[in-house]
């Protein structure tokens, strides 16, 4: 189901891109006209849709663990927003209930709203805030049974720095503070998941001037 | 931008796929702790866990230990999980006893010495044919002294020659039990007879005119205990099977044991069942074996058994015929649930009892734990 929806999204994105090219191709230009096309600087993105993927290091109990992210966003001038899914990929194991070892897993979906605070030729800085809801689960090591679950809320203000090496592609790094709420989970609490986060990733987008 | 709504919708759907997955919520009845913190030996229980996993105790599918209001051991074996339902066989009669207590407290039944014939007009022909059966009371049903012929203890219930087995071939199980040959006057002979709980089920259904018996049990007993994982079955006549018809998760089965341990109160101190009734059920009412006395559908280890096997630790228990057992050890504030599936084993001396004895043994080794 998840893969199907992702393919749907990608298909629509490609259709949009192809549709734009077809629209450009359909413009008929008289042979005796002279047309001068000046290529605009590719960093001056005004609006578009983009897909982000990356990793974020997030606090778990006394250490840190990686969280993967997949994010779909829309940008209009300096404002952007979207939705993402975040999946903890770390390896945190403990004996939650004697005598069994359990592995921690958690994931959440989050909405994001942000603003481009600084913009130069191939570098920009964004300020953004994310709010999400998710599930934390203890999984029995012996049989991968999802044993105990708790829902939670996440609020995460972030600063994102983006570098644009080639057109339509941006590399980014984030620094933020994750604050977890409403977790009711044996062995771990909200504060075990709250703290400074940092991450990196890549953003691909289709933009219009 | 005309595709914006579609893209946003897809984003929302993808996000919701990740956050709406249905997973079990945690139980809230007890906190978690390690066995060693409540006086049990971690090492002995680790060994026991490995032995169960290696099938040294035949087929044990779940084991839970509650001690000092803490869940200190919980594990499942042979592919079973916390949510797995297990038929608990004749241990279902433990529910019959609790329902009877509720109906007495609510005034539906005055006391245990009332003849059951008053509540069974549909079997008037049986009472007319066997007048001595008119003297059978609730107390006789509860204490296995109704006097009819029944070979439950001597013949394995899963064999065709068993009365238990034959009962299940009938359309009306209560009528079958009641119609069997009256071997002795009520109250004279003790014969283990779980089929009597089907007679109780029929009486309960006759008394409860506004709600079904299943709804009554659900509202008065299971919901207050936050029990969620269970299923009932019925006999072919449509009577709730209070003899063997409950399938339940190991965790929810444990809740029944904890209610008994706390003499009818739940974890929030709410009283669910009258304390006197719990004591009546769990104190020795009639002797059965050298090692075992009967309460009201609950069994009690004798002092002789305790002195030999448990270092004088008293306990009462209920068990199904495949070893689906709850052991309650009041002086240790402990409930042990062994969810076994061992057919054709002795109804008393079986692998579940061995698991119980091993856990009692771990009490005595606690000081050696690091």
Interface residues (C-beta under 8 A of the other chain):
Chain A: X1 X2 X5 X6 X8 X9 X12 X16 X47 X49 X72 X74 X82 X83 X84 X85 X87 X95 X96 X97 X98 X99 X100 X107 X108 X109 X110 X111 X132 X133 X134 X135 X137 X143 X145 X146 X147 X148 X149 X150 X184 X185 X186 X187
Chain B: X1 X3 X4 X6 X7 X8 X10 X11 X12 X13 X14 X15 X16 X17 X18 X19 X21 X23 X24 X25 X26 X32 X34 X35 X42 X45 X46 X49 X71 X72 X73 X74 X75 X76 X79 X81 X82
